Amino acid sequence: MTSLLKPSSPGLAFFNGFTAFGEIHGSERVATTRLDAVEHLPNLDYLKMDIQGAELQVLQHGVERLRDCCMIQLEVSFVPLYENQPSFGEVDVWMRDQGYIPHCFTDVKRWSISPVRRRNSDRAPFNQLLEADIVYMKDFARVESWDDEILRRTALIAHYCYDSFDLVGHLIAKLQDRGSLPPGSLNRYLELLNKSRQPQAQ
């Protein structure tokens, strides 16, 4: 649980085992650099972050580097475990203000609430949400303003990172409509996709 933020005692105490997980063994001063100020860093196509509650800080100081970013995967918390940690709702509002919408959750973690345990295990949850990995993509309400490169790069990321084949098909159709891909590209993609996903003969 190493973080730039201090652990939140009430947040930790809410969950079984987390008071021990968040016990402070030491603290250090560290130098940081704003994402927009990192020298020689090109603008990013894709960003994945899991930095223990500091994700929104990085995003807020990386607006220029992320101007054309196609997809962003973040760890978000439903119950803050650190002091001044933005909630999922705060992160979501900021992302939408920047022109992104949620695409999918890659993982949703639940945890048992203290002091009740299921099967005598801290890690066997009931219903309480703890945190999740969420993927944001550029808002399709603004798709007409996207250039072809953003459409292509989003399609590549969606295909290879998330198996979001319906999104890829939508993007290919857009590129096809624009004349940036030849007619029949979508049908060809679907044929290749269906062929690659057929079970292999034994």
N, C-alpha and C positions, 0 to 999 in steps of 0.2 A: 504493500500500500504506500510505497514511496511517492510523495506528491509535493507540488509547490504549495499546497494548502494544508492547514492544520486539520487533524481529524476532529470531527464533530462528536462530542460525547453523547448527546441525545440521539443522534442518528445511529451511532454504533450500538448503543444500548438497546435500540429497538429490535435488533436482530440477534439471534443466537450466535455466539462465538465471535462477533465482530469487535467487542471491546478488547479482546486479546489480540485480534488481528491488527487493530489500530493502535496498539500500545507504542508510545514514542520512545525510541532507543537513542535518538540523537537528532540534531538539526544542523544544517550548514547553510551558509550564504552561497548562492550560485549566481553567476552572471548569465543573463539571457539576452537574446537578440530578437527583435521583432521579425516576423516572417518576411514582411515587406522590405526589411533592411538587410537581409542576408545577401551578401555580395555574390554576383555571378550566378544567382539562382534564376533559372527561367521561370516564366509563368507555368503553373501546374495544370495538367489534364485531369489528375486523379489524386485524391488525398485520403489517407486512412489514419485515424488518430485514436489512441487509447492512452491518455496521459493523466488519468486519475483526477478528473474534475477541472482541469485547466484548458479543456478543448475550446471553450468559447473565447477565452483570452487570446489564444493563438489566432482564431478566426478573425476576431476584431482587429488584430494587428497584421492581417495578411490579405486585406481586401484587394489590393492591386495584384498580388501574385495569384490570387484565386479568381480574378476577373473572368477568365474563360474556362474555369475548372468545370469539367463535365459532371463528375460524380464525387461525392464526399461521404466517407463512412466514419461515423463517430460513435464512441461509447457515451451513452447518456444515462443519467440516474433519475429514478422516480422518487427516491428518498435520499436526500443529500447525506453523504458520509463524511464530508469535509465542511469546514466553516466557509461560508460565502460561496459555496459551490452552486453554480446555476442549475436549476432543475431542467428536466426534459422540456417542460413548457417554455421556459425562457430561451433555451437553445432553438426550439422549433420556431418560435416567433421571429427570432433573429434570422434564421435561415430563410424563412419565407420572405422577410423584408429584403433579403439579398437576391431573391428570385429563384429560390429552390423549393421543391416539394418532396415529401417522403416518397421513396420508391419501395423499400422493403425493410423488414427487420431480418438480419442474418442470425441473430440470437437474442432470446429474451430469457433473462435469469430471474428466478423467484427464490425466495429464502424464507425460512421459518421465523416467526416472530417470537421473541423471548417472553416467557420461559418455556413455552410448549414446544415439544419436539415430536416429530413423526418418526416412528421406528427407532427412537432414541438417537437420532442423528441430526446434527445441525443442518446438514446439506440435503435433507429430504423435505422439500417445501410443501406448503399448503397452497395458498393463492397469492400471497403478497409479492408484488413486483419489486425487484431490487434495481436492476439496470438492464440495458439492452444495447446491442449494436444496431444502429439504424443507418441506412443508405439514403442520401439525398441526391436528387438529380435536378437539372434545370427545369423550371416550370414550363410545361407545354403550352400554357396560355400565351407564352412569348416565342413559340417555336419559329414563327415566321421571321423573327429577327436573328435567329441563329445562322451562322454561316455554315457552309457545307462541312468544313473541317470539324466543327463541334458535333455535328450530326454523326460523322464517321467515327470520331473518337469515342463518343458516347456509345455507339453501337459495338465497338470493339470491347470496351470495358464491360458493358452489359452482358455480352456473349461469354467472354472468357473468365470474368470474375464472379458473375452471379447467375449464369444460366437463365437470364431474363430474355428468352427467345421471342416472346411476344413484343417486348419493347424494341428488340433489334428489328423485327419484322416491320414495326411501325416506322422506324427510322429509315429503313431501306425503302419503304414505300414513299416517304417524303423525298428522299434523294432521287428516286425514280421519277416522281412527279415533276421535280425541278429539272430533269434532264441530266442530272449529274451521275446517274447510273443508267445503263441501257434498259429498255423494256424487257420484262421477264426476270429481272434481278430478284424480285421477291419470291417468285415461284421457284427459281433456282436455289435460293437460300433454303426454302422450306423442303425442297427435295433432298438437298444435302443433309439437312438437319434430321429428317426422317430416316434417311439411310444410315447416318452415324449412330442413331439411337436404337436401331433394330438389334435384337439379341443375336449374338454370334452363334452360328451352328456348332454343336458339340461334335 
